[in-house]
Amino acid sequence: MPVAGTFARSRSVWALVLIPGLWLVVLFLVPCLIILKISLSQTALAQPPYTPVFDWTGGWAGLKTFLSGLSVSNYVALANDTLYIASYLKSLQIAALATLMLLLIGYPIAYGIAQTKGRAQAFLVLLVILPFWTSFLIRIYAWITILQHDGLLNRALIGLRLIDAPVSWLASDTAIYIGLVYSYLPFMVLPLYATLQKLDPTLLEAAADLGARRWKAFWSITLPLSLPGAAAGALLCFIPIVGEFVVPDLLGGSETMMIGQTLWLEFFANRDWPIASAIAVVLLCLLVGPIALFDNLRARQLRSRS
């Protein structure tokens, strides 16, 4: 290959690497560093509502003054306040249980779609993504109407003689779980469907030829091979649910305060940007763990296949 062609190819490769890298630096790393800096600041009645603020004209002396004003006092306050700890624990609990519900509901749906053939399969996939065509906020408001005291759910249950009197669904953890499962179900179904769709059917045929029953073949072959899709779907659901604000705020009660609501309260109501930024940084650190675990599992699977 000519030297000019090799040089042009290397430049194109570097461009492909640098463009997404710059994108991540500008839109992810820089905002995270700004939030980290604000979390080390102190609340002030000023604009912006925190101090210290770096003065670019101050030179080296201004930099030293700026660094001396930073502290970890906001993180100490988070660790010593049971309200923040309870919010984190409640968010993790709701996210874990909602993700488990999504997995139990989404797996049969994804499996059924993967077993369907032709246009019926495309139609079922369309039904899964159809809710995305409507505003998320409108859909949650629709659930308020469904779950209210004289709403559609209570009327349907009374009509089926499953209950004798209306049940208070709203302002409860049950309403939060219903809203979360409804909202994030496509994020669980689609990765599972993509994984199940790629499974080699000859493996099941070989298991049947060897005398394995359908449930045994599913348990020994289909389920283990679909675990990457289940893990991807679980991450796609768990991570945003931990920081969810709209669903618990509209469907939950005042006694259920998730970390997203606490973050909004500190940032907008109390205008305590340093504490709000510290909450966001700790939340980000909590979510790094599941992501690292998933990457580790994927790396092990790739090594085992090679």
C-alpha positions in Angstrom: 0.0 0.0 0.0 1.4 3.5 -0.9 2.6 5.7 2.0 0.1 8.4 1.1 -2.8 5.9 1.4 -1.5 4.6 4.7 -1.2 8.1 6.1 -4.7 9.0 4.9 -6.1 5.8 6.5 -4.4 6.5 9.8 -5.8 10.1 9.8 -9.3 8.7 9.3 -8.9 6.3 12.1 -7.7 9.0 14.4 -10.6 11.2 13.4 -13.0 8.3 14.2 -11.5 8.0 17.6 -11.1 11.7 18.4 -14.6 12.8 17.4 -16.5 10.6 19.9 -13.7 11.3 22.4 -14.1 15.0 22.2 -17.9 14.6 22.3 -17.6 12.7 25.6 -15.1 15.2 27.0 -17.3 18.3 26.2 -20.7 16.8 27.0 -19.8 14.4 29.9 -16.4 15.0 31.5 -16.6 18.8 31.6 -20.1 19.0 33.1 -19.1 16.3 35.7 -16.0 18.3 36.7 -18.1 21.5 37.0 -20.6 19.6 39.3 -17.6 18.2 41.3 -16.2 21.7 41.7 -19.6 23.1 42.9 -20.0 20.2 45.3 -16.7 21.3 47.0 -18.0 24.9 47.3 -20.1 26.6 50.0 -23.6 28.1 49.7 -23.7 31.9 49.3 -26.4 34.5 48.8 -25.0 35.6 45.5 -25.1 34.8 41.8 -24.0 32.1 41.3 -25.2 30.9 44.7 -21.9 29.4 45.9 -18.4 30.4 46.7 -15.5 30.3 45.8 -15.7 31.4 42.2 -12.5 31.2 40.2 -11.3 34.6 39.0 -9.3 34.1 35.8 -7.7 37.5 36.1 -6.3 36.8 39.6 -3.4 34.7 38.3 -1.6 32.3 40.6 -2.7 34.1 43.8 -6.4 33.8 42.6 -5.9 30.1 42.0 -4.5 29.6 45.5 -7.4 31.5 47.0 -9.8 29.5 45.0 -8.3 26.1 46.0 -8.2 27.1 49.7 -11.9 27.8 49.6 -12.8 24.3 48.5 -13.8 21.6 51.1 -15.5 18.3 51.5 -18.0 19.7 54.1 -21.0 19.0 51.9 -20.1 15.3 51.7 -19.7 15.2 55.5 -23.2 16.8 55.8 -24.6 14.1 53.5 -23.0 11.3 55.5 -24.4 12.8 58.8 -27.9 13.5 57.7 -30.3 10.6 57.8 -32.6 12.3 55.3 -30.1 11.9 52.5 -29.1 8.4 53.5 -32.7 7.3 53.6 -33.3 8.8 50.1 -30.4 6.9 48.7 -31.5 3.6 50.3 -35.1 4.1 49.2 -34.0 4.9 45.6 -31.8 1.8 45.5 -34.6 -0.4 47.0 -37.2 0.8 44.6 -34.9 0.6 41.6 -33.8 -3.0 42.5 -37.4 -4.2 43.0 -38.7 -2.4 39.9 -35.9 -3.9 37.8 -36.7 -7.4 39.1 -40.4 -6.9 38.3 -39.4 -5.6 34.8 -37.2 -8.7 34.3 -40.0 -11.1 35.3 -42.5 -9.4 33.1 -40.3 -8.5 30.2 -38.6 -11.9 29.7 -41.8 -13.8 28.7 -42.8 -10.9 26.4 -39.4 -10.8 24.7 -39.3 -14.6 24.5 -42.8 -14.7 22.9 -41.9 -12.1 20.4 -38.7 -13.9 19.5 -40.6 -17.1 18.9 -43.1 -15.3 16.6 -42.2 -15.2 12.9 -42.8 -12.8 10.0 -45.0 -9.8 10.1 -46.5 -10.7 13.4 -43.1 -10.3 15.0 -42.6 -6.9 13.5 -46.1 -5.9 14.7 -45.4 -7.0 18.2 -42.1 -5.1 18.3 -44.0 -2.1 17.1 -46.4 -2.5 20.0 -43.5 -2.5 22.4 -42.0 0.8 21.1 -45.4 2.4 20.5 -45.5 4.2 23.9 -42.4 6.1 22.9 -44.5 8.0 20.4 -46.3 9.7 23.2 -44.9 12.2 25.7 -43.6 10.5 28.8 -45.2 13.2 31.0 -48.6 12.7 29.4 -48.4 9.0 29.9 -47.7 9.5 33.7 -50.6 11.9 34.0 -52.8 9.3 32.3 -51.8 6.9 35.1 -53.0 9.5 37.7 -56.4 9.3 36.1 -56.3 5.5 36.0 -55.2 5.1 39.6 -57.3 7.8 41.2 -60.1 6.8 43.7 -62.9 6.6 41.1 -60.5 5.8 38.2 -60.5 3.1 35.6 -58.6 0.6 37.7 -60.9 0.7 40.7 -64.0 0.5 38.5 -62.6 -2.5 36.6 -61.7 -4.3 39.8 -65.1 -3.6 41.3 -66.8 -4.7 38.0 -64.9 -8.0 38.2 -65.9 -8.4 41.8 -62.3 -8.6 42.9 -62.7 -5.7 45.4 -65.8 -4.4 47.3 -64.7 -0.8 47.7 -62.2 1.5 45.8 -58.6 1.2 46.8 -56.3 4.1 47.3 -53.6 3.5 44.7 -52.2 7.0 44.4 -49.6 8.4 46.7 -48.2 5.0 47.5 -45.2 2.8 46.6 -47.5 0.6 44.6 -48.4 3.5 42.3 -44.6 4.2 41.9 -43.9 0.6 40.9 -46.8 0.5 38.5 -45.6 3.8 36.8 -41.9 2.6 36.7 -42.8 -0.9 35.3 -45.0 0.7 32.6 -42.5 3.4 31.7 -39.4 1.2 31.5 -40.8 -2.0 30.2 -39.6 -1.4 26.6 -36.0 -0.8 27.9 -36.1 -4.4 29.3 -38.0 -6.1 26.4 -35.9 -4.8 23.5 -32.4 -5.9 24.7 -33.8 -9.3 25.7 -35.6 -9.7 22.3 -32.4 -8.7 20.4 -30.5 -11.4 22.4 -33.1 -14.1 22.0 -33.5 -13.4 18.4 -29.8 -14.1 17.7 -29.8 -17.5 19.4 -28.9 -20.4 17.2 -32.0 -22.6 16.8 -29.9 -25.6 16.0 -28.8 -25.8 19.6 -32.4 -26.4 20.7 -32.8 -28.9 17.9 -29.7 -30.8 19.1 -31.0 -30.8 22.6 -34.3 -32.2 21.4 -32.5 -34.9 19.4 -30.6 -35.9 22.6 -33.9 -36.3 24.4 -34.1 -33.1 26.4 -37.6 -31.8 27.1 -38.5 -28.2 26.1 -38.3 -26.8 29.6 -34.9 -28.5 30.1 -33.6 -27.1 26.8 -34.8 -23.7 27.8 -33.2 -23.9 31.2 -29.9 -25.3 30.0 -29.5 -23.4 26.7 -31.8 -20.4 26.1 -31.7 -18.9 29.6 -27.9 -18.9 30.0 -27.3 -17.5 26.5 -29.9 -14.8 27.1 -28.2 -13.5 30.3 -26.3 -10.8 28.5 -29.5 -9.3 27.2 -31.0 -9.6 30.7 -28.0 -7.8 32.2 -28.2 -5.0 29.5 -31.9 -4.6 30.1 -31.4 -4.5 33.9 -28.8 -1.8 33.6 -30.9 0.3 31.2 -33.7 0.2 33.7 -31.9 0.3 37.1 -29.6 3.2 36.4 -32.3 5.8 35.3 -34.8 4.5 37.9 -32.4 5.3 40.8 -32.4 9.0 39.8 -36.1 9.0 38.7 -38.0 12.2 39.6 -41.2 12.4 37.6 -42.8 9.1 38.5 -42.3 9.2 42.3 -43.2 12.9 42.4 -46.5 12.5 40.5 -47.6 9.0 41.7 -45.8 8.7 45.0 -46.6 10.1 48.5 -44.7 12.5 50.6 -43.3 9.7 52.8 -41.5 8.3 49.7 -38.6 10.6 48.9 -36.3 9.2 46.3 -32.9 10.8 45.6 -34.1 12.5 42.4 -36.8 14.4 44.4 -34.2 15.3 47.1 -31.9 16.6 44.4 -34.6 18.7 42.8 -35.6 20.1 46.2 -32.1 21.2 47.1 -31.4 22.7 43.7 -34.6 24.5 43.0 -36.5 25.0 46.2 -33.6 25.5 48.7 -31.2 26.8 46.0 -28.4 24.9 47.8 -26.3 24.1 44.7 -23.3 22.7 46.6 -25.4 20.1 48.5 -27.3 19.3 45.3 -24.1 18.8 43.4 -22.7 16.6 46.2 -25.8 14.5 46.0 -25.4 14.1 42.2 -21.7 13.2 42.6 -22.5 10.5 45.2 -25.3 9.2 43.0 -22.9 9.0 40.0 -20.4 7.0 42.1 -23.1 4.6 43.2 -24.1 3.9 39.6 -20.5 3.3 38.5 -20.5 0.0 40.4 -23.2 -1.8 38.3 -21.7 -0.4 35.1 -18.2 -1.7 36.0 -19.8 -5.1 37.1 -21.5 -5.4 33.7 -18.3 -4.6 31.8 -16.4 -7.2 33.8 -19.0 -9.8 33.0 -19.0 -8.9 29.3 -15.2 -9.1 29.3 -15.2 -12.6 30.9 -17.8 -13.8 28.3 -15.6 -12.5 25.4 -12.5 -14.2 26.9 -14.4 -17.4 27.3 -15.6 -17.4 23.7 -12.1 -16.6 22.3 
